[in-house]
Amino acid sequence: MALDVVYLWCGLPENSRCSLTKDISYSIRSVKKYIENIRTIWIIVDDLFTVEQLESLVDTKDNKIRLVRYKEFMPKKYLPVIWNSNVLESWIWRIKGLSEKFIYMCDDMYIGKKCSQDTFFYNDMPIVRINRGGPNHSTTVHVEGNDYLAMWQNAITEHKIHYTRLAHNCMPYKKSLLVKYYKLYKDQVDKASVNSVRSGKNDFNLLRFSGSLSVMNGDAILIATDPIKVDYFVEAIEKKAVKNILTVKPQFFCINNTNKDQTWVYETLDEYFKVKK
């Protein structure tokens, strides 16, 4: 069966939440190198982006790469989305031509070792990877200023959604399961989709929540992964921990919040993926 990869890229060029770093170039390289039998790599971009703005970072002529604009899959009544990834992720299942099974990634997530569909799906069910430790985010931690964590806390307390400590890395999904859970949570998704920017507990992220809901309802397999050898996560500012990726060689890794001046990140990625100067 076909397997696609979906990226949600920056909202607007050089906005307050992101800058156009070259992370996605390395991430796509990792997908092509290490995931078997990828059919299409979808890159979701803002409607205002031009192909010319993307060409320095992405090979837009690659026949595996498809650019998709917000307006191509978002219901018109919820546009424009200034930058709320929770809203955009909730509607990914509406991308025309998207395969039933797909891997969702951000541009700072990388595949570190060879993978097949069996790495992501077992008996046709997504394998949901969760960080070791408690299954949920704490609902007692003060989250002022952290809209994403506030959203997850609200999912636990208001919607009784558990298994929220998902690995912050590429994850497998099924389009049919997103449709299933949209039908069950239509009111919550529709209500949250008016939030053009992140709105904490007022957001409802169907994509992310569907992984948790799938585990709760027997639609997915849950495994706790090694946070070093499998799901390695590091902030870009932590130079030593970034360089340690070359030693650990994890299955998946994420280098969060990279800026253009953190040269050690790209030195590490160049070495890992053997990019010639």
C-alpha positions in Angstrom: 0.0 0.0 0.0 1.2 3.5 -0.8 2.8 5.5 2.0 3.0 9.3 1.9 4.9 11.8 4.1 3.2 15.1 5.0 5.1 18.2 6.2 3.5 21.3 7.6 6.0 24.1 6.9 6.1 27.7 8.1 3.0 29.8 8.2 4.4 33.0 6.6 7.9 33.8 5.5 10.1 35.0 8.4 7.2 35.5 10.8 7.4 35.6 14.6 7.0 31.9 14.9 9.4 30.6 12.3 12.2 31.5 9.9 13.0 29.8 6.7 15.9 27.7 7.8 17.2 24.9 5.7 16.0 22.2 8.1 13.5 20.9 5.6 16.2 20.2 3.1 17.9 17.7 5.5 14.6 16.3 6.7 13.5 15.4 3.1 16.9 13.9 2.5 16.5 11.7 5.6 13.0 10.6 4.4 14.3 9.7 0.9 17.4 7.9 2.3 15.8 5.9 5.1 12.0 5.3 4.5 11.3 2.5 1.9 8.7 3.0 -0.9 7.6 6.5 -0.3 5.0 7.6 -2.9 4.5 11.3 -2.3 6.0 13.9 -0.1 3.4 16.6 0.6 4.6 20.0 1.8 1.9 22.3 3.2 2.7 25.9 2.6 1.0 29.2 3.1 -1.1 30.5 0.2 1.2 33.6 -0.1 4.3 31.5 -0.8 5.7 31.5 -4.3 7.6 28.6 -5.8 10.6 30.9 -6.2 10.7 31.4 -2.5 10.9 27.6 -1.9 13.3 26.6 -4.7 16.5 27.4 -2.7 15.5 24.9 0.0 13.2 22.3 -1.8 13.6 20.6 -5.2 10.2 21.6 -6.4 10.8 19.7 -9.7 11.1 16.4 -7.9 8.2 14.3 -9.0 7.7 12.9 -5.5 7.2 16.3 -4.0 3.9 18.0 -4.0 3.2 21.5 -2.7 -0.3 22.0 -1.2 -1.7 25.4 -0.1 -3.9 26.0 2.8 -6.8 26.9 0.5 -6.6 23.5 -1.2 -7.7 21.6 1.9 -9.0 24.0 4.5 -12.7 24.8 4.6 -13.0 28.3 3.1 -14.9 29.6 6.2 -11.8 29.1 8.4 -9.4 31.0 6.2 -7.1 32.8 6.6 -5.1 30.8 9.1 -2.4 33.2 10.2 -0.4 30.6 12.1 -2.2 27.9 14.0 -0.7 24.5 13.3 -3.4 23.0 15.5 -6.1 24.1 13.0 -4.1 23.1 9.9 -3.3 19.7 11.3 -6.9 19.1 12.1 -7.8 19.2 8.4 -4.9 17.3 6.8 -7.2 14.4 6.0 -8.9 16.6 3.4 -5.8 16.8 1.1 -6.9 15.5 -2.2 -4.9 12.4 -3.2 -3.4 11.8 0.2 -2.7 8.1 0.8 -4.7 6.2 3.4 -1.5 5.7 5.4 0.9 8.6 5.9 3.7 9.8 8.1 3.4 13.3 9.5 6.5 15.4 10.1 7.7 18.9 10.9 10.7 20.3 9.1 12.9 19.8 12.2 12.3 16.0 12.4 14.6 13.5 10.8 14.7 9.8 10.1 18.0 8.3 11.4 17.8 4.7 10.3 16.2 2.5 7.6 12.5 2.1 8.0 9.7 0.2 6.3 5.9 0.4 6.7 6.3 -2.1 9.4 8.2 0.4 11.5 5.1 2.6 11.6 2.2 0.2 11.2 1.4 -3.2 12.7 -1.5 -5.3 11.5 -2.7 -2.3 9.6 -2.8 -0.2 12.8 -0.6 2.9 13.4 2.1 2.4 16.0 1.8 5.3 18.4 5.1 6.0 20.2 4.9 7.5 23.6 7.7 8.9 25.8 8.6 6.7 28.8 7.1 7.7 32.1 3.6 8.8 32.9 1.2 8.5 29.9 -0.2 12.0 30.3 1.0 15.6 30.6 0.6 17.0 34.1 -2.6 18.9 34.6 -1.2 20.7 37.6 1.8 22.4 36.0 1.3 26.1 35.4 1.3 26.6 31.6 0.9 30.4 31.1 2.5 31.3 27.7 2.6 27.6 26.6 -0.5 27.3 24.4 0.4 23.9 23.1 0.6 22.3 26.6 -2.5 24.1 27.7 -4.4 22.5 24.8 -3.2 19.0 25.9 -4.1 19.7 29.5 -7.6 20.7 28.4 -7.9 17.5 26.3 -7.3 15.5 29.4 -9.6 17.4 31.8 -12.4 18.4 29.4 -12.4 15.7 26.8 -11.0 12.7 28.8 -8.4 12.1 26.1 -5.4 10.2 27.5 -2.0 9.0 26.3 -1.0 12.5 25.6 2.8 12.3 26.0 3.3 11.4 22.3 6.9 11.3 21.1 7.8 14.7 19.6 8.8 13.1 16.3 7.4 11.8 13.0 4.3 9.8 13.6 2.1 7.5 11.5 -1.6 8.2 10.8 -4.5 6.8 8.8 -6.8 9.0 6.9 -9.9 6.9 7.7 -9.2 7.2 11.4 -9.0 11.0 11.1 -12.4 10.9 9.3 -13.8 8.7 12.1 -12.7 10.9 14.9 -13.7 14.1 13.0 -17.3 12.7 12.9 -17.1 12.1 16.7 -15.6 15.5 17.5 -16.9 17.6 14.7 -18.3 20.3 17.0 -15.0 20.7 18.9 -12.9 20.8 15.7 -15.2 23.3 14.0 -15.3 25.5 17.0 -11.5 25.5 17.3 -11.0 26.1 13.6 -11.9 29.8 13.9 -8.7 30.3 15.9 -6.3 31.8 13.3 -3.5 31.8 15.9 -2.8 29.3 18.7 -5.3 29.7 21.5 -4.4 27.2 24.2 -7.2 25.3 25.7 -9.6 26.7 23.1 -7.7 24.6 20.4 -8.6 21.1 19.4 -5.9 19.3 17.4 -7.6 16.4 15.6 -4.4 15.0 14.1 -2.5 14.8 17.4 -5.5 13.8 19.4 -6.4 11.1 17.0 -3.3 9.2 17.9 -4.3 9.2 21.5 -7.9 8.4 20.7 -6.8 5.5 18.5 -4.9 4.0 21.4 -7.9 4.4 23.7 -10.3 2.8 21.2 -8.1 -0.1 20.1 -7.4 1.5 16.7 -3.6 1.8 17.2 -0.7 0.1 18.9 1.0 1.9 21.8 4.7 1.5 22.6 7.0 3.3 25.0 10.2 4.2 23.2 13.8 4.8 24.3 14.1 8.6 24.4 17.8 8.4 23.2 18.1 5.5 20.8 14.6 5.8 19.2 13.0 9.2 19.8 15.8 11.6 20.4 14.7 15.1 21.1 17.0 18.1 21.7 16.7 21.9 21.6 19.1 23.4 19.0 20.7 25.6 21.6 22.1 22.5 23.4 25.3 22.2 21.3 26.7 19.1 23.0 23.4 17.2 22.9 23.0 18.0 19.2 26.5 16.7 18.4 25.7 13.6 20.4 23.3 12.6 17.6 26.4 11.5 15.6 27.3 9.0 18.4 23.8 7.8 19.3 22.5 7.4 15.7 18.8 7.3 16.8 16.0 5.9 14.8 14.2 9.3 14.8 15.4 12.6 16.0 14.1 16.2 16.3 16.3 19.3 16.7 13.9 21.9 18.0 13.9 25.7 17.4 17.0 26.0 15.2 18.0 29.4 14.0 20.4 30.3 11.2 23.3 31.1 13.5 23.4 27.7 15.2 26.1 26.4 12.8 26.7 23.2 14.9 23.2 22.0 13.9 23.9 22.0 10.2 27.5 20.7 10.7 25.9 17.7 12.5 23.3 17.2 9.8 25.9 17.5 7.1 27.9 14.8 8.7 24.9 12.5 9.5 23.5 12.6 6.0 26.9 12.9 4.3 26.2 16.2 2.6 29.1 17.2 0.3 30.3 20.8 0.6 
